[in-house]
Amino acid sequence: MGEFTIKMPDVGEGVAEAELAEWHVKPGDTVREDMVLAAVMTDKATVEIPSPVTGMVIWLGAEIGDTVAVKAPLVRIEVADEVGGPLEIATQEASAADESGDLPFEASVEQPAVVEKRALPVPAGVSRRTSEQPEVKPLASPAVRLRARESGVDLRQVPGTGPAGRITHEDLELFISRGAEPQPASTGPVRNTTVEQIKLTGLRRRIAEKMTLSTSRIPHITYVEEIDVTDLEDLRATMNGGRKPDQAKLTILPFLMRAMVKAISEHPGVNSTFDDDAGVITRYGAVHIGIATQTPTGLTVPVVRHAEARSVWDCAAELSRLAEAARTGSALREELSGSTITITSLGAIGGVVTTPVINHPEVAIVGVNKIMMRPVWDGTQFVPRKMMNLSSSFDHRIVDGWDAAVFIQRVKVLLETPALIFIEG
């Protein structure tokens, strides 16, 4: 027999370590070549690690939530030593899944799996190759697999409705709901003395780290301005009424994106990133707008690239495509990074005022609050108008309060007089 030690592979992007997000095996399990052993998470991706050999798992080197350095021992597998000599280096396919566990993207890169070999006694019945039919592994993200394990659900029994039969969170929830045992009728209020401790892992841990970094290193200044979007909403309704079947429905965000592009051309300082370690501001001509998007497993920020070169309709189409990709876990890695300024919106539940946290290392974020009908004095009487607040935060080291206000005031003018958004120059 031989023992193979599979080490944490180099997943690229210069990362020196990754967080263990999920185990697919336990000691004593028999694994086949190419069977997924674990999933690890970097800042940008969740990477599945397959086995380069067939054998039995005898040791796991980390627990879920642990940070594992590149080339650190991760799994040891006992295998039959049939071929003798050194094993050829295997190739592993790293597939990216959804950034808050169920990352909103999929990618495929090739990285060498690091393996070591040493002699062990040969137990009966374990071989490197097997003539048995290979196990069919249900297609699902790490977060779905974790939820299924916690619920005691065998994913092989769950019908998948996603692309290529992928099992989504909705598929799993529907399966659980159909098989749930009826609860006895309550006879009245009872005490609940349960206490649950939840370890912060995966995407939720990454979000926590990102928010801590942002708030600890960036002195935020938040500026709130009221916007009359009555005319904009009328225009939006008219344009949606005449849209073509292949055109995405217009929300207020594409108009805001175009207004921000025009305002940034006059106030380019807000479209920047700041390396506070090096003391360097990088100002961009391209406007890559991150859109904070809630997914089943947490917050992600897909990026609409080159908004300065897109029309309102084009912004709407790209926004719709990216939001769907983020929620279903099919967005690419490059679609989740590289933003120069961010929009955050809670839609209809957006509240009256928010205090957005800047997406480090950017220097500005524009927050959209909900639209409400309010009485507005027009000089002679109160009239009903559709009003919306913009709650926007800026890095006060880079953007002065005056400059922040001037930028938002320019956005306000463009949104309140939407015809200006379509005037070139």
Wavefront OBJ file of the C-alpha trace (Angstrom):
o trace
v 0.000 0.000 0.000
v 1.008 3.612 -0.371
v -0.086 6.810 1.271
v -0.687 9.974 -0.696
v -0.676 13.326 1.034
v -2.651 15.869 -0.946
v -1.537 19.394 -0.139
v -3.387 22.658 -0.466
v -2.916 23.635 -4.131
v -1.925 27.074 -5.356
v -5.281 28.458 -6.510
v -3.686 31.454 -8.235
v -4.129 35.220 -7.796
v -1.093 35.250 -5.511
v -3.013 33.928 -2.500
v -0.929 32.206 0.168
v -3.818 30.569 2.029
v -7.468 29.649 1.708
v -10.327 28.888 4.073
v -11.677 25.354 4.235
v -15.343 25.796 3.339
v -16.580 22.208 3.081
v -15.571 18.560 3.451
v -17.136 15.997 1.129
v -15.438 13.040 2.838
v -14.464 11.752 6.282
v -11.806 9.312 7.514
v -12.678 5.788 6.457
v -14.473 6.825 3.265
v -13.468 5.138 0.036
v -12.867 7.681 -2.720
v -12.440 7.349 -6.447
v -10.166 9.291 -8.747
v -11.598 12.741 -9.563
v -14.120 12.555 -6.705
v -14.374 15.919 -4.920
v -12.784 15.810 -1.467
v -13.192 19.367 -0.219
v -14.002 22.951 -1.142
v -11.767 25.855 -0.148
v -12.534 29.544 -0.403
v -10.344 32.483 -1.359
v -11.404 36.121 -1.501
v -12.772 35.596 -5.003
v -13.720 31.948 -5.427
v -14.721 28.652 -3.885
v -12.474 25.944 -5.351
v -13.317 22.240 -5.328
v -10.386 19.867 -4.741
v -10.721 16.423 -6.377
v -8.779 13.297 -5.534
v -6.011 12.340 -7.987
v -6.206 8.695 -6.847
v -8.564 5.945 -5.712
v -8.269 4.729 -2.148
v -9.397 5.284 1.433
v -9.271 8.556 3.391
v -7.206 8.068 6.548
v -6.655 11.667 7.710
v -8.088 15.158 7.286
v -5.813 18.098 8.006
v -8.283 20.861 8.901
v -11.778 21.662 10.107
v -14.384 23.753 8.320
v -13.545 27.418 8.829
v -9.799 26.815 9.300
v -7.324 28.799 7.211
v -4.921 26.480 5.386
v -1.642 27.649 3.825
v -0.747 26.718 0.250
v 1.240 23.427 0.212
v 0.098 22.510 3.737
v -1.054 18.856 4.096
v -4.814 18.638 3.562
v -5.819 14.987 3.014
v -4.062 11.638 3.303
v -5.337 8.733 1.212
v -4.310 5.101 1.484
v -3.953 3.484 -1.957
v -2.721 0.268 -3.559
v 0.914 0.484 -4.704
v 0.474 -1.286 -8.042
v 2.644 0.699 -10.395
v 5.705 1.369 -8.258
v 7.915 4.427 -8.630
v 6.813 8.042 -8.323
v 3.248 8.994 -9.157
v 2.791 11.420 -12.010
v 1.537 14.846 -10.864
v -2.213 14.980 -11.331
v -4.233 17.899 -12.649
v -7.189 19.200 -10.726
v -10.069 21.180 -12.102
v -10.892 24.096 -9.822
v -14.470 25.141 -10.270
v -15.658 28.407 -8.710
v -19.037 28.341 -6.995
v -21.347 31.070 -5.306
v -19.089 34.397 -2.769
v -21.655 34.788 0.325
v -20.636 29.274 0.195
v -22.771 29.648 -2.891
v -20.642 32.098 -4.845
v -22.321 33.906 -7.704
v -20.003 32.600 -10.418
v -18.428 29.555 -12.025
v -14.916 29.385 -13.439
v -12.543 26.660 -14.506
v -8.780 26.741 -14.166
v -6.165 24.031 -14.090
v -3.798 23.730 -11.147
v -1.472 20.880 -10.166
v -2.592 18.943 -7.108
v 0.422 18.542 -4.791
v 0.850 14.914 -3.772
v 3.367 12.884 -1.781
v 3.859 9.100 -1.702
v 5.188 6.708 0.880
v 4.896 2.953 1.443
v 2.262 1.428 3.732
v 0.961 -2.117 4.301
v -1.710 -3.099 1.787
v -5.166 -3.716 3.321
v -7.420 -6.091 1.452
v -10.031 -4.670 -0.871
v -8.485 -1.246 -1.589
v -7.081 -0.544 -5.037
v -6.026 2.484 -6.981
v -8.244 1.610 -9.904
v -11.718 0.141 -9.775
v -13.927 -1.480 -12.376
v -17.060 -0.343 -10.545
v -19.326 2.243 -12.081
v -18.082 5.701 -10.997
v -20.266 7.478 -8.477
v -22.564 10.090 -9.976
v -22.162 13.259 -7.915
v -25.171 15.589 -7.846
v -24.432 19.017 -9.326
v -24.783 21.600 -6.541
v -22.821 24.420 -4.943
v -20.931 23.956 -1.665
v -23.573 25.955 0.209
v -26.377 23.714 -1.053
v -24.376 20.616 -0.086
v -23.772 22.013 3.408
v -27.468 22.830 3.862
v -28.394 19.323 2.679
v -25.946 17.705 5.118
v -27.268 19.775 8.004
v -30.833 18.734 7.086
v -29.970 15.065 6.595
v -30.943 15.164 2.915
v -29.359 12.924 0.275
v -28.887 15.244 -2.700
v -29.156 12.280 -5.065
v -32.872 12.243 -4.219
v -33.410 15.944 -4.989
v -34.505 16.883 -8.547
v -32.457 19.791 -9.878
v -34.059 22.528 -11.991
v -30.926 24.564 -12.679
v -28.662 24.409 -15.751
v -27.511 20.828 -16.491
v -29.672 19.599 -13.603
v -27.948 21.800 -10.998
v -29.664 21.634 -7.596
v -30.517 25.118 -6.361
v -31.415 26.378 -2.886
v -35.045 26.532 -4.019
v -34.952 22.872 -5.140
v -33.589 21.820 -1.753
v -36.090 23.898 0.225
v -38.980 22.479 -1.842
v -37.751 18.922 -1.241
v -37.440 19.520 2.502
v -40.851 21.184 2.731
v -42.560 18.286 0.975
v -40.974 15.736 3.277
v -41.347 17.661 6.538
v -43.221 15.990 9.383
v -46.368 17.838 10.515
v -45.856 19.701 13.780
v -48.249 19.154 16.675
v -50.678 21.964 17.324
v -49.474 24.432 19.918
v -51.416 24.577 23.174
v -50.099 28.037 24.009
v -46.873 29.996 24.470
v -43.950 27.893 25.716
v -40.445 28.787 26.791
v -37.681 28.461 24.236
v -34.386 27.747 25.971
v -32.378 26.728 22.913
v -28.964 28.339 22.349
v -27.174 28.027 19.025
v -23.557 28.936 18.316
v -22.718 29.414 14.647
v -19.139 29.530 13.465
v -18.558 32.259 10.920
v -17.311 30.489 7.800
v -17.298 30.771 4.042
v -18.733 33.822 2.321
v -20.256 35.197 5.524
v -16.785 35.242 7.080
v -15.377 36.991 3.998
v -18.110 39.612 4.185
v -17.357 40.174 7.876
v -13.646 40.572 7.160
v -14.331 42.980 4.286
v -16.694 45.124 6.360
v -14.254 45.189 9.287
v -11.439 46.238 6.973
v -13.539 48.966 5.412
v -14.885 50.488 8.618
v -11.607 50.199 10.535
v -9.460 51.820 7.837
v -11.800 54.233 6.052
v -13.178 57.332 7.799
v -16.667 57.422 6.302
v -18.693 60.544 5.647
v -22.328 59.922 4.653
v -24.307 62.521 2.726
v -28.088 62.209 2.249
v -30.030 64.085 -0.431
v -33.724 63.978 -1.365
v -34.499 63.410 -5.053
v -37.802 64.115 -6.823
v -38.084 61.171 -9.232
v -41.653 61.833 -10.405
v -40.635 62.758 -13.965
v -38.055 59.969 -14.063
v -40.656 57.404 -13.031
v -43.029 58.679 -15.725
v -40.261 58.389 -18.321
v -39.305 54.929 -17.103
v -42.924 53.721 -17.373
v -43.196 55.120 -20.906
v -39.927 53.485 -22.030
v -40.889 50.143 -20.514
v -44.236 50.322 -22.284
v -42.475 50.562 -25.635
v -39.585 48.182 -25.000
v -38.819 45.347 -27.385
v -39.349 41.726 -26.306
v -35.595 41.137 -26.083
v -34.939 44.222 -23.965
v -34.556 44.050 -20.176
v -37.089 45.900 -18.076
v -35.846 49.274 -16.899
v -35.545 49.845 -13.163
v -34.300 53.096 -11.686
v -30.731 51.744 -11.452
v -29.763 52.074 -15.167
v -30.781 55.751 -15.043
v -28.768 56.233 -11.858
v -25.776 54.530 -13.479
v -25.898 56.859 -16.462
v -26.359 59.881 -14.173
v -23.322 58.802 -12.168
v -21.255 58.430 -15.355
v -22.068 61.998 -16.386
v -21.420 63.352 -12.886
v -18.116 61.453 -12.645
v -16.925 63.099 -15.870
v -17.160 66.407 -13.985
v -15.976 65.044 -10.609
v -13.512 62.226 -11.430
v -12.109 62.026 -7.890
v -14.976 59.837 -6.680
v -14.199 57.186 -9.300
v -10.991 56.080 -7.592
v -9.402 53.509 -5.354
v -6.991 54.274 -2.509
v -4.061 52.084 -1.500
v -3.626 53.355 2.050
v -0.547 51.203 2.637
v 1.300 52.771 -0.298
v -0.452 56.142 0.017
v -1.466 56.036 -3.670
v -4.782 57.120 -5.231
v -5.649 55.457 -8.541
v -8.129 57.461 -10.591
v -9.914 55.660 -13.434
v -11.258 56.853 -16.752
v -13.377 53.718 -17.058
v -16.452 53.596 -14.843
v -16.838 50.042 -13.557
v -19.922 50.125 -11.326
v -20.287 47.424 -8.677
v -23.883 46.520 -7.850
v -24.310 45.134 -4.329
v -26.524 42.070 -4.841
v -28.130 39.839 -2.237
v -27.825 36.115 -3.002
v -29.149 33.090 -1.080
v -25.846 32.846 0.801
v -24.858 36.466 1.259
v -23.879 39.737 -0.351
v -21.855 39.836 -3.561
v -20.877 42.697 -5.864
v -21.045 41.875 -9.592
v -19.549 44.607 -11.763
v -21.049 46.386 -14.777
v -17.889 47.227 -16.704
v -17.469 50.362 -18.799
v -20.767 51.933 -17.865
v -19.450 55.072 -19.570
v -19.800 53.248 -22.913
v -23.284 51.828 -22.301
v -26.756 53.195 -23.002
v -29.569 53.016 -20.460
v -30.911 49.892 -22.198
v -27.467 48.318 -22.308
v -26.943 49.049 -18.606
v -30.305 47.420 -17.864
v -29.453 44.304 -19.875
v -26.035 43.859 -18.268
v -27.442 44.558 -14.815
v -30.151 41.930 -15.296
v -27.659 39.372 -16.615
v -25.190 39.880 -13.770
v -27.849 39.840 -11.057
v -29.204 36.529 -12.344
v -25.705 35.085 -12.619
v -24.941 36.159 -9.056
v -28.064 34.537 -7.665
v -27.665 31.274 -9.591
v -23.921 30.919 -9.109
v -22.900 31.219 -12.759
v -21.032 34.558 -12.757
v -17.382 34.488 -13.770
v -14.585 35.487 -11.427
v -13.754 38.638 -13.394
v -17.398 39.711 -13.165
v -17.074 39.972 -9.381
v -14.033 42.213 -9.113
v -12.519 45.412 -10.461
v -15.246 47.917 -9.549
v -14.295 51.589 -9.239
v -17.487 52.797 -7.527
v -20.477 50.913 -6.097
v -24.264 51.236 -5.935
v -26.167 49.621 -3.079
v -29.940 49.310 -3.042
v -32.464 47.430 -0.932
v -35.200 48.004 -3.475
v -38.709 48.484 -2.140
v -37.553 47.930 1.466
v -34.729 50.438 1.109
v -35.763 52.524 4.105
v -35.680 56.297 4.389
v -31.968 56.675 5.153
v -29.043 54.239 5.206
v -25.328 54.556 5.979
v -23.610 52.457 3.273
v -20.192 50.933 3.957
v -17.631 51.677 1.237
v -16.433 48.728 -0.833
v -12.718 48.877 0.042
v -10.464 50.076 -1.642
v -12.977 52.319 -3.438
v -13.645 55.836 -2.124
v -17.396 56.192 -2.785
v -20.649 54.240 -2.642
v -24.112 55.497 -3.659
v -27.064 54.118 -1.688
v -30.603 54.048 -3.084
v -33.552 54.313 -0.696
v -37.163 53.470 -1.477
v -39.460 55.747 -3.477
v -42.347 57.192 -1.477
v -45.198 59.526 -2.387
v -44.865 62.704 -0.309
v -46.544 66.128 -0.259
v -44.149 68.726 -1.672
v -44.660 72.505 -1.579
v -44.444 73.950 -5.109
v -44.638 77.590 -4.029
v -48.406 77.856 -3.905
v -49.659 74.499 -2.688
v -48.681 70.994 -1.622
v -48.619 68.509 -4.501
v -47.991 64.741 -4.448
v -44.513 63.845 -5.717
v -42.509 60.627 -5.839
v -39.499 61.213 -3.617
v -36.409 59.132 -3.018
v -33.322 59.655 -0.867
v -29.776 58.923 -1.964
v -27.626 57.964 1.033
v -24.021 57.990 -0.132
v -20.747 57.431 1.732
v -17.277 58.713 0.859
v -13.723 58.158 2.066
v -13.116 61.429 3.906
v -9.358 61.088 3.435
v -9.818 61.434 -0.320
v -13.178 63.151 -0.844
v -13.997 66.338 1.077
v -17.553 66.884 2.278
v -18.008 69.752 -0.172
v -16.917 67.638 -3.135
v -19.184 64.790 -2.031
v -22.157 67.150 -1.862
v -21.397 68.720 -5.254
v -21.172 65.266 -6.861
v -24.505 64.118 -5.425
v -26.149 67.440 -6.302
v -25.130 66.892 -9.909
v -26.650 63.394 -9.819
v -29.796 64.951 -8.333
v -30.153 67.427 -11.197
v -29.764 64.677 -13.775
v -32.333 62.392 -12.121
v -34.844 65.201 -11.590
v -34.456 66.324 -15.219
v -33.988 62.927 -16.886
v -33.803 64.323 -20.429
v -30.309 65.588 -19.479
v -29.139 61.995 -19.058
v -29.604 61.427 -22.790
v -27.823 64.606 -23.932
v -24.302 63.867 -25.084
v -21.394 66.098 -24.121
l 1 2 3 4 5 6 7 8 9 10 11 12 13 14 15 16 17 18 19 20 21 22 23 24 25 26 27 28 29 30 31 32 33 34 35 36 37 38 39 40 41 42 43 44 45 46 47 48 49 50 51 52 53 54 55 56 57 58 59 60 61 62 63 64 65 66 67 68 69 70 71 72 73 74 75 76 77 78 79 80 81 82 83 84 85 86 87 88 89 90 91 92 93 94 95 96 97 98 99 100
l 101 102 103 104 105 106 107 108 109 110 111 112 113 114 115 116 117 118 119 120 121 122 123 124 125 126 127 128 129 130 131 132 133 134 135 136 137 138 139 140 141 142 143 144 145 146 147 148 149 150 151 152 153 154 155 156 157 158 159 160 161 162 163 164 165 166 167 168 169 170 171 172 173 174 175 176 177 178 179 180 181 182 183 184 185 186 187 188 189 190 191 192 193 194 195 196 197 198 199 200 201 202 203 204 205 206 207 208 209 210 211 212 213 214 215 216 217 218 219 220 221 222 223 224 225 226 227 228 229 230 231 232 233 234 235 236 237 238 239 240 241 242 243 244 245 246 247 248 249 250 251 252 253 254 255 256 257 258 259 260 261 262 263 264 265 266 267 268 269 270 271 272 273 274 275 276 277 278 279 280 281 282 283 284 285 286 287 288 289 290 291 292 293 294 295 296 297 298 299 300 301 302 303 304 305 306 307 308 309 310 311 312 313 314 315 316 317 318 319 320 321 322 323 324 325 326 327 328 329 330 331 332 333 334 335 336 337 338 339 340 341 342 343 344 345 346 347 348 349 350 351 352 353 354 355 356 357 358 359 360 361 362 363 364 365 366 367 368 369 370 371 372 373 374 375 376 377 378 379 380 381 382 383 384 385 386 387 388 389 390 391 392 393 394 395 396 397 398 399 400 401 402 403 404 405 406 407 408 409 410 411 412 413 414 415 416 417 418 419 420 421 422 423 424 425
